[in-house]
Amino acid sequence: MKAFEIQEFGIDSLALVHREVQAPGPGQVLVRMTAASLNFRDLLVVKGAYNPKMRRPLVPLSDGAGVVEEVGEGVTAWKVGDRVAGCFFQGWLEGDVSAEKIAFALGGAIDGVLRERMVFDANGLVRTPDHLSDEEAATLPCAGVTAWHALFEHNRPAPSATVLIQGTGGVSVFALQLAHMAGLRTIVTSSSDTKLARVREMGADETINYKAEPDWDKAARALTGGVGVDHVVEVGGGGTIERSLRAVRMGGTVSVIGVLSGADPTVSPRSLLMNSLRLQGIYVGSRAMFERLNKALAAHRLKPVIDRTFHWTEYKEALKYMEGQSHFGKICLRFDS
């Protein structure tokens, strides 16, 4: 079978190689991959910025979907022909996070999905909702689960809650869709008026162009009568987290899910203490969270937003397209039928 490998860091150094197809062992499932999607993490991994000491060669990419082709001894949950998606963490099935549960992250700690066939642990898969295509299902394991986890797995939001969402990348668009689905009030920031017009069409209640209004934290507070938002989905990291803490209300929550603008913030504990804020890191989520997300998507017939789909052998071009930051929603890869 064909597979991509990171042998040396850098997009242009990615190698398309031949690997032998493994037979599934006891408790395992062989999946023919049909679709995959990109996350910002994948770009960092390929460039060596995510973990410069990462073992190589490594098959990249965490998010993929496919069809069960063969099941190993003792597997009863899956049968040939089932449509499935892999879980980002192959060991985090349910319950609270632990170092042991997140030790097997696809496309990082272990080989990822960018190959024609892949053997998964039978417990490391979820069923693809019937209303979704394989490309749509492939957008869910990281970005979809992350957005769901941030919004619904800790403090259940009140129907009147206001959520500030930064940007229009994969997690951010999912957060907008899920928040709108739950009846929450949403404020979305972006530097593009064109993208802000699109999120308003999707149901965003308010928008802020942070280039036109660099003090977007003050603008967000003004939109809430000076009180502050209930929840910020923080994707910027070092460059934005201080403003997020100023935008949120007393007793509110900032969910840190990305580091697009840097990973070295200076956060004063004073504002956290005096305003009783909750600052929480969201590192994707468990299989149980993935299944709860899928149940909600199926109930509301909600579909992910896909910006563009490349053939999977055009992975380098897809990464360069992501680098350009013009996309809205998810970038997908399609395998041959």
KEBATOR-544187 format. One record per residue (C-alpha): residue in one letter; x, y, z. Coordinates in steps of 0.1 Angstrom, whole numbers, padded with zeros to 4 digits, always signed. Layout:
! KEBATOR-544187
AXYZ;...
***
This chain:
! KEBATOR-544187
M+0000+0000+0000;K+0010+0036-0004;A+0016+0058+0027;F+0031+0092+0035;E+0061+0094+0059;I+0078+0122+0077;Q+0114+0112+0073;E+0129+0147+0076;F+0110+0177+0087;G+0095+0201+0062;I+0066+0200+0038;D+0087+0194+0007;S+0105+0165+0025;L+0074+0144+0029;A+0079+0110+0012;L+0052+0089-0005;V+0064+0053+0002;H+0053+0017+0000;R+0044-0002+0032;E+0031-0037+0038;V-0005-0041+0047;Q-0008-0055+0082;A-0033-0082+0091;P-0055-0074+0121;G-0046-0093+0152;P-0069-0102+0181;G-0090-0072+0191;Q-0080-0053+0160;V-0097-0040+0129;L-0083-0033+0094;V-0098-0002+0078;R-0096+0009+0042;M-0091+0047+0045;T-0114+0068+0024;A-0109+0103+0038;A-0088+0124+0061;S-0087+0160+0073;L-0060+0185+0083;N-0056+0203+0116;F-0031+0230+0125;R-0013+0205+0146;D-0005+0184+0115;L+0013+0214+0099;L+0033+0219+0131;V+0042+0181+0132;V+0054+0181+0096;K+0075+0213+0101;G+0091+0199+0132;A+0076+0227+0154;Y+0053+0204+0174;N+0079+0181+0187;P+0115+0185+0173;K+0124+0152+0189;M+0095+0132+0174;R+0105+0098+0162;R+0109+0093+0124;P+0098+0079+0100;L+0063+0087+0111;V+0030+0084+0092;P+0013+0118+0096;L-0023+0130+0103;S-0046+0122+0132;D-0080+0125+0115;G-0094+0099+0092;A-0124+0078+0082;G-0129+0047+0062;V-0146+0013+0059;V-0139-0019+0079;E-0122-0044+0056;E-0113-0072+0080;V-0117-0079+0117;G-0094-0098+0140;E-0102-0126+0164;G-0126-0117+0192;V-0139-0085+0176;T-0177-0083+0179;A-0184-0046+0178;W-0175-0042+0141;K-0181-0061+0109;V-0169-0058+0073;G-0184-0028+0056;D-0190-0007+0087;R-0182+0030+0082;V-0159+0043+0109;A-0137+0071+0121;G-0106+0068+0143;C-0103+0084+0177;F-0075+0110+0181;F-0063+0093+0213;Q-0064+0055+0208;G-0062+0050+0246;W-0086+0076+0260;L-0119+0058+0259;E-0138+0075+0287;G-0135+0092+0321;D-0110+0118+0331;V-0078+0124+0312;S-0045+0108+0323;A-0010+0106+0309;E-0016+0069+0301;K-0048+0076+0282;I-0032+0102+0259;A+0000+0083+0253;F-0012+0070+0219;A-0021+0101+0198;L-0024+0094+0161;G+0000+0113+0139;G+0023+0122+0168;A+0031+0096+0194;I+0021+0068+0170;D+0017+0065+0132;G-0013+0084+0118;V-0039+0078+0091;L-0023+0090+0059;R-0021+0056+0042;E-0044+0035+0022;R-0051+0009+0050;M-0046+0010+0087;V-0050-0014+0116;F-0068+0001+0146;D-0076-0012+0180;A-0113-0021+0179;N-0119+0003+0208;G-0102+0031+0190;L-0130+0036+0165;V-0165+0052+0164;R-0193+0047+0140;T-0198+0073+0112;P-0232+0090+0115;D-0254+0079+0086;H-0261+0115+0074;L-0224+0123+0070;S-0201+0116+0041;D-0167+0100+0048;E-0150+0134+0042;E-0174+0150+0067;A-0168+0122+0092;A-0130+0127+0088;T-0133+0163+0101;L-0145+0152+0135;P-0118+0133+0156;C-0098+0164+0165;A-0116+0196+0157;G-0151+0184+0163;V-0144+0166+0195;T-0123+0196+0208;A-0152+0221+0202;W-0177+0197+0218;H-0154+0191+0248;A-0148+0228+0254;L-0185+0238+0252;F-0204+0209+0269;E-0182+0185+0289;H-0174+0206+0320;N-0199+0233+0329;R-0231+0229+0309;P-0239+0263+0295;A-0272+0280+0303;P-0294+0287+0272;S-0287+0324+0275;A-0249+0321+0277;T-0227+0341+0254;V-0197+0324+0238;L-0169+0343+0221;I-0152+0323+0194;Q-0119+0333+0179;G-0114+0329+0141;T-0129+0307+0114;G-0106+0276+0114;G-0118+0241+0119;V-0124+0241+0157;S-0138+0276+0156;V-0164+0269+0129;F-0174+0237+0148;A-0178+0257+0180;L-0201+0282+0162;Q-0222+0254+0148;L-0225+0236+0181;A-0232+0267+0201;H-0258+0278+0176;M-0273+0243+0178;A-0276+0246+0216;G-0292+0281+0214;L-0262+0300+0228;R-0255+0336+0219;T-0223+0337+0198;I-0197+0364+0191;V-0171+0356+0164;T-0138+0374+0158;S-0119+0375+0125;S-0097+0398+0105;S-0118+0392+0073;D-0151+0409+0067;T-0159+0383+0041;K-0155+0355+0067;L-0175+0374+0092;A-0203+0377+0067;R-0202+0339+0063;V-0204+0333+0100;R-0234+0356+0103;E-0251+0336+0076;M-0244+0305+0098;G-0261+0321+0128;A-0234+0341+0146;D-0252+0368+0166;E-0224+0393+0167;T-0190+0397+0149;I-0159+0417+0156;N-0131+0425+0130;Y-0101+0425+0153;K-0080+0445+0127;A-0106+0473+0127;E-0111+0469+0165;P-0078+0458+0180;D-0093+0462+0215;W-0117+0434+0207;D-0120+0424+0243;K-0135+0458+0251;A-0158+0454+0220;A-0170+0421+0233;R-0177+0435+0268;A-0197+0463+0252;L-0218+0438+0233;T-0227+0422+0267;G-0236+0455+0284;G-0202+0457+0300;V-0206+0424+0319;G-0183+0402+0297;V-0189+0370+0279;D-0196+0337+0297;H-0171+0316+0277;V-0142+0322+0253;V-0130+0295+0229;E-0093+0306+0228;V-0073+0295+0198;G-0047+0322+0196;G-0026+0313+0227;G+0002+0337+0237;G-0010+0366+0215;T-0046+0366+0226;I-0051+0350+0259;E-0047+0382+0280;R-0075+0399+0260;S-0096+0367+0264;L-0093+0370+0301;R-0104+0406+0300;A-0133+0398+0277;V-0148+0371+0300;R-0172+0379+0328;M-0165+0374+0365;G-0168+0336+0371;G-0165+0329+0334;T-0145+0304+0315;V-0117+0306+0289;S-0110+0273+0271;V-0076+0272+0256;I-0076+0249+0225;G-0048+0264+0203;V-0016+0284+0200;L-0020+0300+0166;S-0003+0332+0177;G+0023+0318+0200;A+0028+0295+0230;D+0044+0318+0255;P+0018+0341+0271;T+0023+0362+0302;V-0008+0357+0323;S-0012+0376+0355;P-0028+0355+0383;R-0044+0386+0397;S-0072+0387+0371;L-0078+0350+0375;L-0080+0354+0413;M-0100+0386+0416;N-0125+0376+0389;S-0128+0339+0399;L-0121+0328+0363;R-0118+0293+0350;L-0089+0288+0326;Q-0090+0253+0312;G-0069+0235+0286;I-0088+0213+0262;Y-0067+0186+0246;V-0092+0170+0222;G-0112+0144+0241;S-0122+0108+0247;R-0140+0082+0226;A-0171+0087+0248;M-0171+0125+0240;F-0167+0116+0203;E-0198+0094+0206;R-0218+0121+0224;L-0208+0146+0196;N-0219+0122+0169;K-0253+0116+0187;A-0259+0154+0187;L-0249+0158+0151;A-0272+0130+0141;A-0301+0144+0161;H-0298+0178+0145;R-0286+0166+0111;L-0257+0189+0115;K-0229+0188+0088;P-0193+0200+0091;V-0181+0229+0069;I-0155+0218+0044;D-0136+0245+0026;R-0117+0224+0001;T-0109+0187-0007;F-0077+0175-0022;H-0067+0140-0034;W-0047+0124-0006;T-0016+0123-0027;E-0018+0161-0029;Y-0010+0163+0009;K+0019+0188+0004;E-0004+0211-0016;A-0031+0208+0011;L-0006+0218+0038;K+0006+0248+0018;Y-0030+0258+0013;M-0035+0256+0051;E-0003+0277+0056;G-0020+0305+0035;Q-0048+0308+0062;S-0074+0316+0036;H-0096+0286+0044;F-0129+0286+0062;G-0137+0254+0081;K-0119+0222+0073;I-0095+0210+0046;C-0100+0174+0036;L-0082+0147+0017;R-0100+0121-0004;F-0087+0086-0011;D-0094+0066-0042;S-0127+0046-0041;
***
